[in-house]
């Protein structure tokens, strides 16, 4: 794949803990072109939680273009020269020779302990409506002790259950991930909830999830359990197309482009 889209999310850590998709990175690897635009989620985050524009991208109404990956994304990927790089990509369920930062960011999320950002790929729907997505289990450190012990004994390829949670105290709607014997072990990322819920509601029983990789301790909780979800969306449904995901500016007018 020569073109790919990643989103950048920001969390309001001060009050609500809510995540907002605030930016969109469009990558044309064949021509080494990288474009970043803020989304309407950035406006919402600014109005409701005081989100400040990023130093590299100071104007919300600009299209930023570069022939290299922007530092805010590049700095979230381990350098291939590191001695533990092979172990790093293995923990992400990628090929040992993988070094493409976009491929790595799409799985790792690019999370850092020092800030409130996360990267995730745009969900791509195939012609027949089917889609596949991978994500690291969220919230496993908040489940019961028996459930955490259950996680330690899971194996690669094991099937998982997923269920809609309608009254989550933090988010309202959520997608629970459960073991085959119904231990609740965590949640799908919030940025996937709307689209996963659509697939689960439209085709009950027509979706499935399994474990791609379980990283042993002392792997951080955010990268312990890698899950793959497979489902189907309606023919007229485009994932990640709600208002907060839409860019604030078009990619067309060259005069609006700016270099960081």
Buried (B, 14 or more C-beta within 10 A) or exposed (E): EEEBBBBBBBBBEEEEEBBBBBBBBBBEBEEEBBBBBBBBBBBBBBEEBEBEBBEEBEEBEBBBBBEEBBEBBBEBBBEBEEEEBEEBBBBBBBEEEBBBBBBBBBBBBBBEEEEBBBBBBBBEBEEEBBBEBBBBBBBBEEBEEEBBEBBEEBEEEEEBBBEBBEEBEEBEBBBBBBBEEEBBBBBBBBBBBBBBBBBBEBBEEEBEBEBBBBBEEEEEBBBBBBBBBBBBBEEEBEBBEEEBBBBBBEBEEEEBBEEB
